[in-house]
Amino acid sequence: MKEMYEGFLLIEKYYYRATGSHIGFVPVYVSKTKRIIIEDNPIFFTDQQDFQTELKIVSKKIQTRLNLLADSLET
């Protein structure tokens, strides 16, 4: 998978500010060849590091999970 745009993860900051809860980002992969959609478990921010560091961590986790989903379906 190509490098992923991280801007959508900024919704976490506003959601957390409004609700006090973290939003779950669910990796979803669409297989054109098999004509199915598959999702994985949600990925959450953890409050263990500053926002920018966690943004990079969550982005990497999402990209890794998407690649694993793709590999499992397309091989």
C-alpha positions, -999 to 999 in steps of 0.1 A, spaced: 0 0 0 12 35 -7 19 60 21 -13 69 39 -26 104 44 -27 110 82 -50 141 82 -81 121 90 -66 111 124 -70 147 135 -106 139 142 -93 121 174 -82 154 189 -116 170 185 -136 139 194 -115 134 226 -119 171 235 -157 169 231 -164 135 247 -134 126 268 -132 93 250 -110 80 222 -124 72 188 -116 38 173 -101 38 138 -112 6 120 -89 -6 92 -111 -17 62 -98 -34 31 -117 -38 -2 -106 -67 -24 -114 -60 -60 -104 -94 -72 -124 -113 -45 -152 -87 -44 -153 -86 -6 -148 -60 22 -130 -70 53 -124 -51 85 -100 -55 115 -103 -45 151 -104 -8 159 -71 10 168 -72 37 195 -49 64 207 -36 56 242 -26 89 259 8 74 266 27 100 244 21 134 230 -5 137 202 19 140 173 39 110 184 7 89 189 -6 101 155 25 85 138 21 53 159 -16 49 151 -10 57 114 17 30 112 -6 5 130 -34 12 106 -11 9 76 4 -24 89 -30 -39 95 -42 -29 60 -12 -45 45 -18 -77 65 -54 -77 54 -44 -72 18 -18 -100 20 -42 -124 35 -67 -119 7 -47 -113 -23 -21 -141 -20 
